[in-house]
Amino acid sequence: MKTPREGNSRFLLFLYRCLAVVFLVLALIYLGGTAWALFGRKESGEPKARTSGEDRVFTGIGRLRLSTGDPQPATVVVSVAFLYVPEDRAFSEELASRVGNFRSLTAGYFKSLGAAELKLKDEERIKAELLEKYNSILRLGKISGLYFNDFLIIE
């Protein structure tokens, strides 16, 4: 007949072995994951080449209804968009933080012109002038081109 001590010691030995196996399995998973993270990925340290498939359209400025600088101001409805690469996190964050600046630059630009002057200007020239203003406040990258989703002059 077994004494109560022998029963307890066998149970404790079984429990110890189970815990040792669990610990070894967890250690192998941890080491395997670390090795995969360090050596398993096939990425170079060079940035990826930009392709048009990776670009996204930034429309955070939204649709703006602005006044011209005329004595009887006309209303300009404009929606500005441009391409950016979302993988460039720093530049993406800068764009998001500059939305207010983009809106005020756009409002100031159209406020400085009259409706007649706007009608005489080519849309491409307006885009180029706005692009120059936008890029002047950006530090981490540059916008290559602007697009107007909407551009209306309402008198």
ABEGO torsion letter per residue (X at the ends): XBBAAAAAAAAAAAAAAAAAAAAAAAAAAAAAAAAAAAAABBBBABBBBBBAAABBBBAAAEBBBBBBABABBBBBBBBBBBBBBAABAAAAAAAAAAAAAAAAAAAAAAAABBAAAAAABBAAAAAAAAAAAAAAABAAEBBABBBBABBBBBX
